[in-house]
Amino acid sequence: MEFLSNSLQEHLKTIQLLIDSSLPKIEQSGQLICEALSSGRKVLLCGNGGSAADAQHIAAELVGCYEKQRRSWPAIALTTDTSALTAVSNDLGYEQVFARQVTGLAQAGDVLIAISTSGKSKNVLRAAEAAREIGCKIIALTGATAEPLGSRCDVVVAVPSTRTSRVQEAHITVGHLWCEMVDQIS
C-alpha cells in the first residue's frame, strides 16, 4: 500500500510542478490549437508507445466530442494507419514514418503535436522538421529533457519529471486541458 500512496503523491507533485512551471505554455499551445482549428486548419499528432496512445486519445477527443456536444474538429493521429506505418517503415525506415505522413497530409497553418517523453525520438524529430518546412506550428509535449525536440518547436510543454509514467500521466492531463479550451470555441 505504501508504494501506491508514494506513486500517487509523486503524481500530485508532478502535476503541481507542471502548474507552477508550465501553465503559460499550456495556455499558449492551446491557443495555437484553437486558432488553427478556428481558421479551418487541422491538428496532426505523433508519438511512440504510450505517446502514440496519447496522440490517438487527443485526436479522438477533438474529432468526437470532449465534454459537450459540438462540431467535429479535424485531427489526425499519425499512429493509426498500419498500412502507412508498415510501408513507410519498410521502404524508407522507421525514422521517416511520421515525417512522410506530415509531408503528405499537412498544410501551412496546421498544428503538429509532437509527443516524446524523452524529447529524443528520431521519428518524432523528423516529423517536426517536415512540419517546419511546410509551415506548420509545432507543439512539443515532452518530459523534463525536452531536447533536441524542443528546439524544433514553437511551444514546448515539458513535464518536470524524468519518470515515464508520471510524464505520460501529465501529458494526457495537458491534452484534456487543450480539449477544454477547444470546447470553448465551438
Backbone torsions as a table, in degrees:
resi	resn	phi	psi	omega
1	MET	NA	-36.1	-176.9
2	GLU	-62.2	-41.2	-178.7
3	PHE	-67.6	-30.9	175.9
4	LEU	-66.3	-44.6	177.3
5	SER	-61.9	-42.3	178.7
6	ASN	-61.5	-41.6	179.0
7	SER	-64.2	-42.6	177.8
8	LEU	-66.3	-37.7	175.7
9	GLN	-63.7	-40.3	177.8
10	GLU	-64.1	-39.4	176.5
11	HIS	-59.6	-49.8	-179.9
12	LEU	-60.4	-40.9	178.9
13	LYS	-63.6	-42.2	179.6
14	THR	-63.2	-43.7	179.3
15	ILE	-64.8	-40.3	177.6
16	GLN	-64.1	-42.5	176.3
17	LEU	-62.3	-37.7	177.2
18	LEU	-63.0	-43.8	177.2
19	ILE	-59.6	-47.7	-176.4
20	ASP	-66.2	-35.4	-172.1
21	SER	-102.9	-22.2	-166.7
22	SER	-131.6	3.5	-177.8
23	LEU	-56.0	-42.4	176.8
24	PRO	-62.2	-36.2	178.7
25	LYS	-70.0	-36.5	176.9
26	ILE	-64.0	-44.7	178.8
27	GLU	-64.7	-45.2	-179.5
28	GLN	-60.4	-45.2	-179.8
29	SER	-67.8	-38.6	176.3
30	GLY	-62.3	-37.4	176.9
31	GLN	-64.8	-39.3	176.5
32	LEU	-59.0	-43.5	179.3
33	ILE	-63.1	-48.7	-178.7
34	CYS	-62.6	-42.6	179.3
35	GLU	-63.7	-42.1	179.7
36	ALA	-63.8	-48.5	-178.9
37	LEU	-63.3	-41.5	179.4
38	SER	-64.0	-24.0	-178.8
39	SER	-95.7	10.5	178.4
40	GLY	83.0	13.9	179.1
41	ARG	-94.0	178.1	-178.5
42	LYS	-125.7	167.9	178.0
43	VAL	-114.6	129.4	174.0
44	LEU	-113.9	144.1	-177.3
45	LEU	-134.4	145.6	176.7
46	CYS	-149.4	157.2	178.3
47	GLY	174.3	170.4	-178.3
48	ASN	-113.9	148.1	175.5
49	GLY	60.0	-124.7	178.2
50	GLY	-60.9	-31.7	177.4
51	SER	-69.1	-31.1	173.8
52	ALA	-64.7	-42.7	178.1
53	ALA	-63.5	-39.7	177.0
54	ASP	-64.2	-40.6	177.6
55	ALA	-59.1	-44.8	179.6
56	GLN	-65.9	-41.5	-179.1
57	HIS	-61.7	-49.0	-177.8
58	ILE	-65.2	-43.6	178.6
59	ALA	-59.8	-42.5	-179.9
60	ALA	-63.0	-38.9	179.1
61	GLU	-65.3	-35.0	179.8
62	LEU	-74.9	-43.6	-179.5
63	VAL	-70.7	-43.5	179.5
64	GLY	-79.3	-116.2	172.2
65	CYS	-150.7	151.1	-178.1
66	TYR	-91.6	-86.3	-178.7
67	GLU	-115.1	-5.2	177.2
68	LYS	-141.2	154.9	176.5
69	GLN	-69.6	125.3	-179.6
70	ARG	-156.2	177.7	179.3
71	ARG	-65.1	159.3	174.6
72	SER	-82.0	136.7	178.6
73	TRP	-107.5	145.9	-178.2
74	PRO	-76.2	113.7	178.5
75	ALA	-142.9	138.0	-176.6
76	ILE	-131.3	121.9	170.8
77	ALA	-86.1	118.2	-177.5
78	LEU	-75.1	8.7	-176.4
79	THR	-101.3	2.0	-167.2
80	THR	-107.1	-17.5	-176.9
81	ASP	-90.2	95.0	-174.7
82	THR	-63.0	-32.7	178.2
83	SER	-65.9	-44.4	177.7
84	ALA	-66.2	-43.6	-179.0
85	LEU	-59.0	-46.6	-176.2
86	THR	-76.5	-36.3	179.2
87	ALA	-66.3	-48.5	-179.3
88	VAL	-64.7	-42.6	178.6
89	SER	-60.6	-43.9	-179.0
90	ASN	-68.2	-45.7	-172.3
91	ASP	-85.1	-35.0	-173.5
92	LEU	-119.3	-15.0	-178.3
93	GLY	104.1	148.0	-175.6
94	TYR	-62.2	-26.0	178.9
95	GLU	-64.1	-20.6	-177.7
96	GLN	-99.3	0.0	-169.7
97	VAL	-59.5	-37.1	178.8
98	PHE	-91.6	-37.2	-179.9
99	ALA	-59.2	-41.7	-179.5
100	ARG	-63.3	-40.0	177.8
101	GLN	-68.7	-39.5	176.4
102	VAL	-59.6	-45.4	-179.6
103	THR	-59.6	-38.7	-178.0
104	GLY	-82.3	-26.3	-171.5
105	LEU	-111.7	-26.8	-172.9
106	ALA	-86.5	153.5	173.8
107	GLN	-132.5	160.1	177.4
108	ALA	-54.0	135.8	-179.6
109	GLY	95.5	-16.0	173.9
110	ASP	-69.2	167.6	177.8
111	VAL	-117.9	131.7	170.7
112	LEU	-105.0	125.2	171.8
113	ILE	-101.4	110.3	-175.9
114	ALA	-101.9	112.9	-173.5
115	ILE	-107.9	122.7	177.8
116	SER	-153.5	114.6	-178.8
117	THR	-61.8	-32.8	-178.9
118	SER	-89.6	-22.0	-173.5
119	GLY	76.7	9.3	-173.6
120	LYS	-121.6	1.8	-177.3
121	SER	-62.5	116.1	-173.2
122	LYS	-61.7	-38.5	-179.8
123	ASN	-70.2	-30.2	176.2
124	VAL	-73.5	-39.0	175.5
125	LEU	-59.7	-45.0	179.7
126	ARG	-63.8	-37.4	177.9
127	ALA	-62.8	-43.2	178.2
128	ALA	-62.4	-40.9	178.4
129	GLU	-63.6	-43.2	178.8
130	ALA	-64.4	-41.3	179.4
131	ALA	-63.6	-39.7	178.5
132	ARG	-60.8	-43.4	-179.8
133	GLU	-61.8	-33.8	-178.4
134	ILE	-78.8	-28.0	-177.5
135	GLY	103.4	25.5	175.5
136	CYS	-81.1	156.8	166.4
137	LYS	-84.8	144.7	-175.6
138	ILE	-129.0	129.1	177.3
139	ILE	-113.8	126.9	174.1
140	ALA	-97.4	134.2	173.6
141	LEU	-120.1	107.5	-170.9
142	THR	-132.9	-179.3	167.9
143	GLY	-91.8	-163.3	-176.0
144	ALA	-59.6	-33.4	178.9
145	THR	-94.5	88.3	-173.6
146	ALA	-80.2	-17.2	-175.1
147	GLU	-92.2	148.1	11.2
148	PRO	-87.9	-4.2	-177.1
149	LEU	-60.4	-43.6	-174.7
150	GLY	-53.5	-39.4	-177.5
151	SER	-72.3	-9.6	178.3
152	ARG	-97.8	4.5	-170.6
153	CYS	-121.9	159.3	178.3
154	ASP	-79.2	-37.9	179.2
155	VAL	-137.1	137.8	178.1
156	VAL	-120.6	123.9	170.5
157	VAL	-106.9	102.4	-176.9
158	ALA	-104.1	112.1	178.4
159	VAL	-70.7	126.4	-174.7
160	PRO	-77.6	65.4	176.6
161	SER	-155.1	152.1	173.9
162	THR	-108.4	-0.8	178.3
163	ARG	-86.6	117.2	-173.2
164	THR	-52.7	-44.8	-177.6
165	SER	-61.3	-42.9	-179.8
166	ARG	-68.1	-38.6	178.7
167	VAL	-62.5	-46.6	-178.1
168	GLN	-65.7	-37.1	176.0
169	GLU	-61.0	-42.3	179.1
170	ALA	-70.0	-35.3	179.3
171	HIS	-59.7	-44.9	-178.8
172	ILE	-70.5	-29.1	174.1
173	THR	-64.5	-45.0	177.1
174	VAL	-61.0	-43.6	177.6
175	GLY	-58.4	-40.0	177.7
176	HIS	-67.5	-36.6	176.9
177	LEU	-63.3	-42.0	175.8
178	TRP	-59.5	-41.9	179.4
179	CYS	-63.9	-36.8	175.4
180	GLU	-61.6	-39.9	178.0
181	MET	-65.4	-44.0	179.3
182	VAL	-62.6	-39.4	177.2
183	ASP	-57.3	-28.2	-178.8
184	GLN	-74.3	-23.1	-177.3
185	ILE	-92.7	-10.6	-174.2
186	SER	-92.3	NA	NA
